[in-house]
């Protein structure tokens, strides 16, 4: 008989319910959340100090040239720090990390991908990449960072009677949980994070794995909401629910006409075409980088500095020239005195997306030429930056470009409706007839949301998880149908011309042997015998040690079929390691 508080009873309950595994999942969510909090607070502080510093130089010197030198110096120093971490410390910290994590979760081992060194370079580097003014987001690197936190949990083999946590299958489950926690921490969207891991990550999913993903994602969201709200927005520490701001601001009212679904569909088609063009151009640029620059070294570091110099200079001088053309002269630009459209050039990022979604002032974003110019500029520079020797994500830059395009469409529709209504009212007053009130188009912020979803879907070919992430990040559950419609349309249109940006980098550029979800059309006429070896190196279920040693020394295969003695029936597959 076992006592209730005896050691044997405690151990049996502890092992039966896998309590340690669930505690590790909670720890993964906690770790990913803390990394996201550290990155977000660092970005918030440094971006505020950057704007204060540039404004201070402009006011104290009254010289736009001195202000430009301060801006370009700050950007170059930040980019240099990010570039050093990639070009000389850890090359796998470059980019978003999503393609590499996708490969890892599908059974392809990449050395140092989930090491603590890569985590340090990724988390610190993305802060300085964004501060440098490069069009990149922290969300992709947060997914990579969360995956590394999940991989680090496999180092704690706390109980040998559990299934060993360092097995490949178990490790992939924990990495998937970490990646989902990274998405959840970045956007505050636990359900979307689970769907993202299913759609873009793991190739094998069970109800148990789904539950694990949701646990880690929920904990990561809880950590970020409990810490960032009080620190940044001065909310009470214990406040949760609708009082806590979501990532891109909460829509209080979402109203649209059924006819506008056609406009939303056209935005999806446009963004799908732009996404296909983006991927094609980025593929050409990445191939050139692979031939001419290389993955590490001084050439790649100098490219980082040159690209940063050009982008930062254009982002400074375009609004300055625009102000000079309007007759305001060559005066220093003070951030608070700029219009909403001009602030897009100086700031960008998540704050700008929130303004595009929710700013409803009469003169908000009414500089249409500068607005559409920024959309094209941000899209081209994002294409230029993705693949640069710095940590850089695609989520926020793509969302920002699409939001600007959608906001532009919404503003134009409101302008046309206003002019039509005015003309109709004037004509009715002249003839003395009555007029019927006609509801106007949806708020321009709704069009910005539609454009943001469509552009990211056109570039990354993400559908269900993207729709859920944006729904959770804006609190617009009732707007789910238009969001899902545009992401599907943008994905379908983009797939006609190119692969998604992540598959493009995995399969065509890095040539990683990832087994795709759907086979290529040319493979339909092939049988298994056309691609497999005729003399397969096999092992019997019972083998002598000497023969196993001889086989391992005579070939470089990583997996060997195990056959039943006598019948040659396949029992399974054993790996070299």
Legacy VTK file of the C-alpha trace (Angstrom):
# vtk DataFile Version 3.0
C-alpha trace
ASCII
DATASET POLYDATA
POINTS 577 float
0.000 0.000 0.000
1.302 3.468 -0.938
0.747 6.379 1.422
-0.741 9.611 0.125
2.369 11.656 0.846
4.916 8.940 0.300
7.736 9.352 -2.162
6.489 6.482 -4.336
3.005 7.964 -4.645
4.360 11.419 -5.461
6.619 10.036 -8.137
3.863 7.938 -9.681
1.478 10.900 -9.966
4.296 13.134 -11.168
5.169 10.743 -13.968
1.657 9.591 -14.868
0.410 13.044 -15.773
3.663 14.314 -17.277
3.669 17.261 -14.882
7.257 18.186 -15.630
6.561 18.407 -19.336
3.712 20.866 -18.738
5.845 22.891 -16.352
8.472 23.145 -19.067
5.817 24.373 -21.498
4.821 27.069 -19.011
8.496 27.970 -18.636
8.827 28.226 -22.428
5.908 30.653 -22.575
7.371 32.627 -19.691
10.812 32.776 -21.319
9.494 33.790 -24.738
7.314 36.433 -23.104
10.217 37.891 -21.143
12.385 38.050 -24.268
9.572 39.865 -26.091
9.146 42.283 -23.181
12.875 43.044 -23.129
12.918 43.679 -26.900
9.763 45.826 -26.831
10.913 47.969 -23.912
14.339 48.453 -25.488
12.743 49.526 -28.763
10.298 51.851 -27.006
13.057 53.578 -25.062
15.604 53.844 -27.890
13.086 55.098 -30.476
11.860 57.765 -28.052
15.419 58.846 -27.322
16.229 58.904 -31.036
13.361 61.289 -31.808
14.211 63.474 -28.788
17.855 63.606 -29.840
17.104 64.573 -33.443
14.572 67.203 -32.334
17.083 68.578 -29.811
19.776 68.938 -32.465
17.337 70.661 -34.820
16.127 73.130 -32.190
19.554 73.905 -30.746
21.365 74.404 -34.069
18.455 75.620 -36.217
20.146 73.782 -39.088
18.578 71.000 -41.098
22.058 69.872 -42.148
23.134 69.317 -38.543
19.870 67.510 -37.888
20.520 65.235 -40.861
24.031 64.415 -39.631
22.652 63.538 -36.188
19.992 61.300 -37.738
22.341 59.510 -40.125
24.972 59.065 -37.409
22.450 57.500 -35.022
21.173 55.160 -37.735
24.643 54.084 -38.871
25.818 53.330 -35.331
22.712 51.233 -34.677
23.043 49.387 -37.988
26.725 48.719 -37.290
25.867 46.996 -34.007
23.217 44.855 -35.696
25.553 44.055 -38.582
28.421 42.999 -36.326
26.198 40.493 -34.541
25.316 38.814 -37.858
28.446 39.231 -39.968
30.997 38.386 -37.268
29.166 36.691 -34.370
26.390 34.396 -35.667
25.287 34.317 -39.292
22.080 32.401 -38.482
20.790 35.503 -36.680
20.211 37.186 -40.063
16.732 37.675 -41.459
13.551 36.638 -39.720
14.512 33.047 -38.937
11.092 31.728 -39.939
12.365 29.736 -42.987
15.033 28.054 -40.880
12.642 27.239 -38.038
10.209 25.829 -40.576
12.975 23.502 -41.797
13.891 22.483 -38.240
10.283 21.602 -37.418
10.117 19.431 -40.533
13.115 17.307 -39.568
16.037 19.205 -41.109
18.777 19.878 -38.586
20.696 23.153 -39.021
23.707 23.478 -36.676
23.585 26.405 -34.187
20.089 27.415 -35.305
18.652 27.106 -31.801
21.745 27.902 -29.716
21.892 30.551 -26.930
24.473 32.453 -28.987
21.973 32.789 -31.829
19.310 33.953 -29.354
21.570 36.730 -28.071
22.525 37.897 -31.558
18.906 37.743 -32.739
17.260 39.533 -29.818
19.862 42.272 -29.489
20.358 42.680 -33.230
16.668 43.185 -34.050
16.492 46.066 -31.571
19.256 47.967 -33.348
17.970 47.030 -36.815
14.639 48.715 -36.083
16.263 51.677 -34.338
18.495 52.169 -37.397
15.385 53.030 -39.421
15.555 49.958 -41.622
12.147 48.678 -42.807
12.081 45.541 -40.688
9.935 44.186 -37.903
10.632 42.414 -34.640
7.898 39.788 -35.024
9.797 37.295 -37.209
12.907 37.380 -34.990
10.617 36.983 -31.974
9.372 33.717 -33.460
12.965 32.536 -33.889
13.834 33.663 -30.361
10.851 31.811 -28.913
11.863 28.681 -30.801
15.341 28.898 -29.267
13.791 29.217 -25.795
11.802 26.071 -26.566
14.941 24.249 -27.674
16.754 25.276 -24.492
14.019 23.568 -22.482
15.152 20.227 -23.905
18.419 20.616 -22.002
16.527 19.901 -18.761
16.163 16.126 -18.813
14.740 16.178 -15.315
13.410 12.653 -15.091
14.973 9.723 -16.895
11.790 7.673 -16.657
10.014 10.222 -18.815
10.518 9.861 -22.536
13.921 11.565 -22.971
13.409 15.216 -23.745
16.424 15.433 -26.025
15.007 13.083 -28.628
14.380 14.703 -32.000
10.607 14.261 -31.838
10.354 15.746 -28.365
12.740 18.561 -29.262
10.674 19.531 -32.284
7.531 19.667 -30.165
9.195 22.020 -27.694
10.625 24.180 -30.485
7.152 24.385 -32.040
5.773 25.470 -28.664
8.489 28.113 -28.412
7.793 29.404 -31.920
4.082 29.672 -31.148
4.919 31.488 -27.913
7.072 33.916 -29.911
4.173 34.731 -32.250
1.829 35.111 -29.311
4.231 37.375 -27.432
4.809 39.555 -30.494
1.140 40.065 -31.413
-0.785 39.124 -28.268
-2.663 36.505 -30.298
-2.475 33.015 -28.723
-5.017 31.350 -31.029
-3.402 32.847 -34.125
-0.023 31.714 -32.822
-1.199 28.102 -32.592
-2.643 28.279 -36.098
0.624 29.803 -37.364
2.600 26.887 -35.928
0.191 24.473 -37.621
0.169 26.301 -40.969
3.797 27.320 -41.313
5.671 25.109 -38.879
5.169 21.519 -37.856
4.205 18.951 -40.483
2.725 16.565 -37.882
0.078 17.723 -35.425
-1.944 15.903 -32.758
-4.444 17.148 -30.141
-1.741 16.785 -27.488
0.683 18.980 -29.443
-2.046 21.551 -30.080
-2.716 21.733 -26.353
0.987 22.185 -25.656
1.194 25.014 -28.185
-1.812 26.744 -26.675
-0.420 26.515 -23.132
2.895 28.126 -24.038
1.192 30.753 -26.250
-1.285 31.728 -23.544
1.454 32.120 -20.946
3.512 34.295 -23.324
0.523 36.553 -24.007
-0.218 36.836 -20.292
3.370 37.874 -19.568
3.417 40.603 -22.212
0.016 42.010 -21.295
0.780 42.079 -17.581
4.095 43.900 -18.090
3.961 46.107 -21.209
0.600 47.727 -20.429
1.596 49.097 -17.000
5.091 50.145 -18.118
4.268 51.748 -21.476
0.598 52.765 -21.150
0.489 53.292 -17.349
-2.322 50.801 -16.792
-2.823 49.097 -13.426
-0.613 46.041 -13.030
-3.504 43.669 -12.479
-5.721 44.941 -15.326
-6.721 42.467 -18.047
-9.582 42.147 -20.536
-10.796 44.860 -22.913
-9.083 47.570 -20.883
-5.677 46.337 -22.033
-4.644 47.732 -25.443
-4.055 45.195 -28.205
-1.092 45.310 -30.580
-2.637 47.423 -33.340
-5.363 49.183 -31.376
-8.932 48.099 -30.801
-11.615 49.014 -33.356
-14.665 50.348 -31.523
-16.968 50.157 -34.560
-16.707 48.168 -37.782
-19.395 48.956 -40.356
-19.217 48.344 -44.076
-21.521 47.805 -47.042
-21.797 44.526 -48.903
-20.813 46.367 -52.103
-17.468 47.222 -50.512
-16.582 43.527 -50.499
-15.810 44.004 -54.198
-13.383 46.808 -53.351
-11.787 44.613 -50.696
-11.369 41.850 -53.277
-9.695 44.272 -55.703
-7.287 45.317 -52.944
-6.511 41.623 -52.406
-5.768 41.150 -56.112
-3.522 44.236 -56.193
-1.593 43.172 -53.097
-1.233 39.630 -54.459
0.379 41.037 -57.611
2.634 43.345 -55.604
3.587 40.436 -53.332
4.529 38.274 -56.311
6.650 41.119 -57.714
8.238 41.618 -54.291
9.204 37.931 -54.043
10.569 37.831 -57.589
12.758 40.893 -57.081
13.941 39.702 -53.672
14.868 36.345 -55.218
16.998 38.054 -57.864
18.650 40.253 -55.243
19.329 37.310 -52.924
20.978 35.332 -55.734
23.209 38.330 -56.494
24.137 38.611 -52.815
24.948 34.920 -52.707
27.334 35.237 -55.672
28.939 38.602 -54.926
28.830 39.277 -51.187
28.679 36.039 -49.234
27.131 35.186 -45.871
29.723 36.744 -43.549
32.703 39.063 -43.486
33.521 42.685 -44.212
31.750 42.849 -47.582
28.414 41.964 -46.034
29.021 44.386 -43.155
29.817 47.229 -45.570
26.618 46.423 -47.473
24.685 46.907 -44.229
26.196 50.348 -43.738
25.649 51.418 -47.360
22.013 50.310 -47.443
21.340 51.981 -44.088
22.924 55.222 -45.277
20.800 55.346 -48.435
17.506 54.403 -46.764
17.994 56.734 -43.785
18.951 59.600 -46.106
15.870 59.135 -48.279
13.582 58.871 -45.264
14.962 62.166 -43.993
15.119 64.203 -47.190
11.850 63.186 -48.908
9.600 64.878 -46.310
12.091 67.760 -46.066
11.866 68.376 -49.821
8.072 68.074 -49.652
7.946 70.756 -46.944
10.273 72.982 -48.955
8.036 72.653 -52.031
5.063 73.701 -49.903
6.933 76.914 -49.096
8.055 76.212 -45.540
11.733 76.494 -46.396
14.675 74.369 -45.337
13.968 74.394 -41.627
14.707 71.605 -39.143
11.873 69.087 -38.892
10.362 68.743 -35.411
8.488 65.481 -35.095
5.453 66.837 -33.228
4.966 69.543 -35.867
4.847 67.128 -38.801
1.610 65.862 -40.323
0.540 62.233 -39.952
1.767 61.384 -43.456
5.146 63.039 -42.884
5.558 61.199 -39.578
5.352 57.902 -41.464
8.742 58.695 -43.001
10.324 59.565 -39.665
8.841 56.756 -37.570
7.246 53.770 -39.333
6.619 50.467 -37.585
3.816 49.344 -35.314
2.905 52.842 -34.105
2.367 54.008 -37.688
0.148 51.002 -38.416
-1.956 51.887 -35.393
-2.329 55.468 -36.654
-3.340 54.274 -40.115
-5.991 52.049 -38.566
-7.493 54.488 -36.064
-6.634 58.123 -36.857
-9.919 59.713 -37.967
-9.011 63.400 -38.060
-10.406 65.569 -40.857
-6.941 66.211 -42.291
-5.360 62.886 -41.375
-3.343 61.365 -44.224
-4.713 63.863 -46.770
-1.347 64.300 -48.538
-2.176 61.632 -51.080
0.916 61.927 -53.271
3.286 61.626 -50.316
1.182 58.780 -48.905
1.302 56.551 -51.987
4.983 57.451 -52.510
5.703 56.138 -49.009
3.875 52.878 -49.771
6.042 52.237 -52.831
9.195 53.371 -51.041
8.561 51.127 -48.029
7.797 48.129 -50.238
10.967 48.557 -52.317
13.252 49.166 -49.341
11.753 46.180 -47.504
12.601 44.039 -50.526
16.123 45.479 -50.412
16.523 44.912 -46.666
15.223 41.325 -46.455
18.369 39.227 -46.832
20.664 41.973 -45.553
23.214 41.063 -42.888
20.997 42.107 -39.975
18.087 40.502 -38.096
14.984 41.627 -39.983
11.383 40.473 -40.038
8.809 40.935 -42.779
5.569 41.134 -40.835
5.451 44.812 -39.835
6.966 46.278 -43.055
4.523 44.275 -45.188
1.602 45.206 -42.960
2.661 48.854 -43.087
2.891 48.948 -46.899
-0.504 47.303 -47.244
-2.039 49.572 -44.604
-0.856 52.658 -46.478
-2.310 51.341 -49.756
-5.601 50.506 -48.060
-5.729 53.880 -46.301
-5.094 55.621 -49.624
-8.012 53.751 -51.223
-10.258 54.569 -48.271
-9.343 58.254 -48.312
-9.995 58.492 -52.057
-13.391 56.799 -51.692
-14.352 59.175 -48.892
-13.231 62.139 -50.966
-15.292 60.989 -53.965
-18.312 60.316 -51.762
-18.034 63.757 -50.183
-17.810 65.483 -53.565
-20.718 63.439 -54.954
-22.878 64.177 -51.923
-22.086 67.889 -52.117
-22.897 68.044 -55.826
-26.144 66.125 -55.339
-27.225 68.348 -52.457
-26.418 71.507 -54.407
-28.401 70.305 -57.422
-31.345 69.332 -55.223
-31.394 72.719 -53.529
-31.341 74.466 -56.922
-34.311 72.430 -58.194
-36.178 72.287 -54.882
-36.342 68.463 -54.788
-35.688 66.181 -51.823
-32.643 63.920 -51.599
-32.144 60.552 -49.945
-29.290 60.121 -47.505
-26.749 57.596 -48.772
-24.404 55.826 -46.386
-20.770 56.551 -47.116
-17.960 54.019 -47.441
-16.380 52.379 -44.436
-13.861 54.224 -42.307
-10.479 54.527 -44.098
-8.933 52.596 -41.201
-10.982 49.552 -42.219
-9.472 49.750 -45.694
-6.035 50.058 -44.074
-6.688 46.842 -42.143
-7.787 45.064 -45.320
-4.715 46.271 -47.213
-2.372 45.223 -44.406
-3.772 41.680 -44.348
-3.681 41.397 -48.137
-0.084 42.589 -48.500
1.343 40.222 -45.904
-0.618 37.355 -47.454
0.681 38.299 -50.907
4.276 38.228 -49.702
4.285 35.406 -47.142
1.313 33.342 -48.444
-0.084 33.007 -44.924
-3.869 32.576 -44.773
-5.799 31.244 -41.781
-3.250 32.110 -39.104
-2.758 35.626 -40.511
-6.507 36.275 -40.466
-6.734 35.128 -36.852
-3.630 37.059 -35.742
-4.954 40.330 -37.192
-8.390 39.639 -35.773
-6.952 39.157 -32.277
-4.481 42.033 -32.624
-7.257 44.518 -33.499
-10.198 43.075 -31.596
-12.296 42.822 -34.783
-13.866 39.381 -34.606
-16.938 40.584 -36.508
-14.693 41.607 -39.416
-13.287 38.109 -39.870
-15.023 37.347 -43.180
-13.510 40.241 -45.207
-10.089 39.599 -43.670
-10.181 35.919 -44.568
-11.466 36.720 -48.064
-8.647 39.134 -48.915
-5.868 36.903 -47.560
-7.132 33.973 -49.610
-7.425 36.089 -52.762
-3.960 37.621 -52.287
-2.457 34.168 -51.676
-4.109 32.653 -54.749
-3.027 35.532 -56.990
0.557 35.417 -55.699
0.798 31.642 -56.101
0.073 32.005 -59.814
3.420 33.769 -60.298
5.890 32.878 -57.514
6.383 30.913 -54.329
5.880 32.492 -50.939
8.888 34.416 -49.672
9.756 31.786 -47.023
9.523 28.813 -49.385
11.468 30.794 -51.966
14.394 31.235 -49.566
14.226 27.634 -48.338
13.908 25.727 -51.616
15.246 27.891 -54.431
17.865 30.073 -52.727
19.281 27.991 -49.872
18.350 24.706 -51.579
17.406 23.030 -48.305
15.791 19.623 -49.010
12.404 20.469 -47.512
9.587 18.132 -48.525
6.822 20.426 -49.756
3.185 19.981 -48.865
2.203 19.500 -52.526
4.524 17.883 -55.097
5.595 19.723 -58.216
3.584 19.077 -61.379
6.522 17.340 -63.068
6.559 14.667 -60.348
3.136 13.280 -61.273
4.580 10.941 -63.917
7.336 9.575 -61.652
7.098 6.393 -59.571
9.024 5.586 -56.394
11.367 3.250 -58.312
12.491 6.200 -60.474
14.017 8.095 -57.569
15.085 5.485 -55.006
18.348 3.575 -54.899
18.246 -0.001 -56.169
20.722 -1.317 -53.595
19.394 -0.057 -50.265
21.692 -0.306 -47.238
19.562 -2.122 -44.678
19.962 -3.566 -41.199
18.384 -6.709 -39.830
16.425 -6.556 -36.591
19.222 -8.643 -35.032
22.721 -7.658 -36.167
26.302 -8.159 -35.069
28.079 -5.093 -33.756
30.923 -5.511 -36.253
28.559 -5.370 -39.256
26.917 -2.223 -37.913
30.337 -0.606 -37.513
31.324 -1.627 -41.053
28.100 -0.200 -42.530
28.483 3.119 -40.700
32.042 3.421 -41.973
31.244 2.505 -45.576
28.550 5.125 -46.286
27.322 8.549 -45.251
23.607 7.759 -44.953
21.816 9.177 -41.936
18.971 6.646 -41.840
18.803 2.880 -42.329
15.699 0.691 -42.829
15.392 -2.091 -40.259
14.049 -5.391 -41.660
12.587 -8.366 -39.842
14.898 -11.351 -39.893
13.919 -13.827 -42.577
10.827 -12.070 -43.983
12.485 -8.754 -44.913
9.412 -6.945 -43.642
10.258 -3.355 -42.735
10.160 -2.788 -38.982
11.100 0.880 -39.006
13.945 3.328 -39.551
16.975 3.879 -37.354
19.073 7.047 -37.579
22.849 7.255 -37.499
22.891 9.560 -34.484
LINES 1 578
577 0 1 2 3 4 5 6 7 8 9 10 11 12 13 14 15 16 17 18 19 20 21 22 23 24 25 26 27 28 29 30 31 32 33 34 35 36 37 38 39 40 41 42 43 44 45 46 47 48 49 50 51 52 53 54 55 56 57 58 59 60 61 62 63 64 65 66 67 68 69 70 71 72 73 74 75 76 77 78 79 80 81 82 83 84 85 86 87 88 89 90 91 92 93 94 95 96 97 98 99 100 101 102 103 104 105 106 107 108 109 110 111 112 113 114 115 116 117 118 119 120 121 122 123 124 125 126 127 128 129 130 131 132 133 134 135 136 137 138 139 140 141 142 143 144 145 146 147 148 149 150 151 152 153 154 155 156 157 158 159 160 161 162 163 164 165 166 167 168 169 170 171 172 173 174 175 176 177 178 179 180 181 182 183 184 185 186 187 188 189 190 191 192 193 194 195 196 197 198 199 200 201 202 203 204 205 206 207 208 209 210 211 212 213 214 215 216 217 218 219 220 221 222 223 224 225 226 227 228 229 230 231 232 233 234 235 236 237 238 239 240 241 242 243 244 245 246 247 248 249 250 251 252 253 254 255 256 257 258 259 260 261 262 263 264 265 266 267 268 269 270 271 272 273 274 275 276 277 278 279 280 281 282 283 284 285 286 287 288 289 290 291 292 293 294 295 296 297 298 299 300 301 302 303 304 305 306 307 308 309 310 311 312 313 314 315 316 317 318 319 320 321 322 323 324 325 326 327 328 329 330 331 332 333 334 335 336 337 338 339 340 341 342 343 344 345 346 347 348 349 350 351 352 353 354 355 356 357 358 359 360 361 362 363 364 365 366 367 368 369 370 371 372 373 374 375 376 377 378 379 380 381 382 383 384 385 386 387 388 389 390 391 392 393 394 395 396 397 398 399 400 401 402 403 404 405 406 407 408 409 410 411 412 413 414 415 416 417 418 419 420 421 422 423 424 425 426 427 428 429 430 431 432 433 434 435 436 437 438 439 440 441 442 443 444 445 446 447 448 449 450 451 452 453 454 455 456 457 458 459 460 461 462 463 464 465 466 467 468 469 470 471 472 473 474 475 476 477 478 479 480 481 482 483 484 485 486 487 488 489 490 491 492 493 494 495 496 497 498 499 500 501 502 503 504 505 506 507 508 509 510 511 512 513 514 515 516 517 518 519 520 521 522 523 524 525 526 527 528 529 530 531 532 533 534 535 536 537 538 539 540 541 542 543 544 545 546 547 548 549 550 551 552 553 554 555 556 557 558 559 560 561 562 563 564 565 566 567 568 569 570 571 572 573 574 575 576
